[in-house]
Amino acid sequence: QVQLQESGPGLVKPSQTLSLTCTVSGGSISSGTYYWSWIRQPAGKGLEWIGRIYTSGGTNYNPSLKSRVTISVDTSKNQFSLKLSSVTAADTAVYYCARGSYSSGYEAFDYWGQGTLVTVSS
Amino acid sequence: DIQMTQSPSSLSASVGDRVTITCRASQNINIYLNWYQQKPGEAPKLLICAASSLQSGVPSRFSGSGSGTDFILTISSLQPEDFATYYCQHSYSNPRTFGQGTKVDIK
């Protein structure tokens, strides 16, 4: 059973960089045709896709965040990471990591981490 | 970006009721449409992918239909554990976007 677990600081100061890591267990991050995504959810609001990475290193980012986002992968540690720069209070949210997988050519997020709350405040 | 619009935003229903939630895409997305269930304090859970393909382990009372721009999630007989918020999400292009959610609560 694949499991994902987010980790990182729960409090980040405005203008600084938010850094989170997602550790994948129960399977190799490099196996299969998967991609690895970050998704966030402000309190009481909906879900926003931040971006994704393939284990080949290819990335796609949400244009609304692209100038501030970097997603990277460390296959040796079975982890992938998110960096979001120049944060403001609007970046306060629960951040989820998720696995994207293909079924008959169609993609969906089939495994999710439990989520981690990141608050941007001085 | 493709906009996903769900209706209603919330509904109240009783155990045993048939519930339908609609999701409309701002452009044709074929069947690149997924449905998720989220309970308070939990991560979303994938219910249906490719508009109508039920995920393994998901009860058969859940079903999905539609193609193009209009999609429906149906719960045939609402159970106590189904009270939650439901989201649609497209996987047609980047960025992936979600509907705003439909909260199903107890009447």
HADDOCK unambig.tbl for C-alpha pairs under 7 A between the chains (distance, minus, plus):
assign (segid A and resid 46 and name CA) (segid B and resid 100 and name CA) 5.34 0.50 0.50
assign (segid A and resid 46 and name CA) (segid B and resid 101 and name CA) 6.51 0.50 0.50
assign (segid A and resid 47 and name CA) (segid B and resid 98 and name CA) 6.19 0.50 0.50
assign (segid A and resid 48 and name CA) (segid B and resid 97 and name CA) 6.67 0.50 0.50
assign (segid A and resid 48 and name CA) (segid B and resid 98 and name CA) 6.95 0.50 0.50
assign (segid A and resid 49 and name CA) (segid B and resid 96 and name CA) 6.10 0.50 0.50
assign (segid A and resid 49 and name CA) (segid B and resid 97 and name CA) 6.44 0.50 0.50
assign (segid A and resid 62 and name CA) (segid B and resid 95 and name CA) 5.18 0.50 0.50
assign (segid A and resid 106 and name CA) (segid B and resid 32 and name CA) 6.42 0.50 0.50
assign (segid A and resid 106 and name CA) (segid B and resid 50 and name CA) 5.88 0.50 0.50
assign (segid A and resid 107 and name CA) (segid B and resid 91 and name CA) 6.08 0.50 0.50
assign (segid A and resid 108 and name CA) (segid B and resid 34 and name CA) 6.53 0.50 0.50
assign (segid A and resid 108 and name CA) (segid B and resid 49 and name CA) 6.30 0.50 0.50
assign (segid A and resid 109 and name CA) (segid B and resid 46 and name CA) 6.76 0.50 0.50
assign (segid A and resid 110 and name CA) (segid B and resid 46 and name CA) 5.71 0.50 0.50
assign (segid A and resid 112 and name CA) (segid B and resid 43 and name CA) 6.43 0.50 0.50
assign (segid A and resid 113 and name CA) (segid B and resid 43 and name CA) 6.87 0.50 0.50
assign (segid A and resid 114 and name CA) (segid B and resid 42 and name CA) 6.43 0.50 0.50
assign (segid A and resid 114 and name CA) (segid B and resid 43 and name CA) 5.49 0.50 0.50
assign (segid A and resid 115 and name CA) (segid B and resid 43 and name CA) 6.56 0.50 0.50
